[in-house]
Amino acid sequence: MKFDIRRSFKRLIFILLGCFISAVGINAFIVPHKLLSGGVSGLAIITQYLTGIPSGYLVLLFNIPIFLYGIKELEYDFIFFSVVGVLLLSFFLILTKDLTSALNIKDILLSSIYGGVLNGIGLGIVLKNKGSMGGIDIVAVALKKRLGVNISTVSFIINLFVVLLGSIISSLEAGLYTLISMFISSRVLEYVLQGFDRKKMIMIVTDKPEDISTRIFKELGRGVTFLYGEGAYTGHNKKVIYCIITLNQLIKIKTIVFDIDPGAFLTIIDVAEVQGKGFKNIY
């Protein structure tokens, strides 16, 4: 694949932004209340509480074996930008460490919410630009490639074990608040990766499939696939329209269908992930 310097520079800028947002979330909201974090960052924070060593340095140290694993499982391009992500996250954690005392936010629930939001946004921006902050991001992406599971789901499960460990060292209360933060972070991460404009699968049973499919193509720019079905009661053969659309196209497609055939049968299903022509791939 030809190296695109402009595209790579854009990815670098967004990875930088994501790492900065996550670092602010950790130092401004997580650390002041001795809350925990997931993955390598969580282990680094736990170690910081115990030893006083800044988490920025520990993040670098703990990522070494994970990168050795990632090199075998993932593309070198992703690994390169992951190394950049780890270096930037470590740098920004050290740079923003004074935010812990500067903001002085006393409400622990508020801190867990905003810490989760900022972590989710930051991580989502980095992953969406095909980079990572190292740690479990690399493990999650590798498992997504192997098993097809959602990155946010893998992250939440692994993070849960880290938080349980941290709860023993810190306190049960800190662990419970951390779970709130992590749940929010995983949901925000999913929205950033998939977008607020979620995908829908539409299946339409109609007597006028050609007319409906033509208008869908012309007015929405979406292709359709004909599936062939048979009515169990009538025994009549029918073309069933199969189509993937974005959420903001849903009202329009309903209007098209029922304008042409008021008696059409339409099924709408949430889609977890779509890859292929017309849709943007994340990984």
Order of alpha helices (4+ residues) and beta strands (2+ residues): alpha-alpha-alpha-alpha-alpha-alpha-alpha-alpha-alpha-beta-alpha-beta-beta-alpha-beta
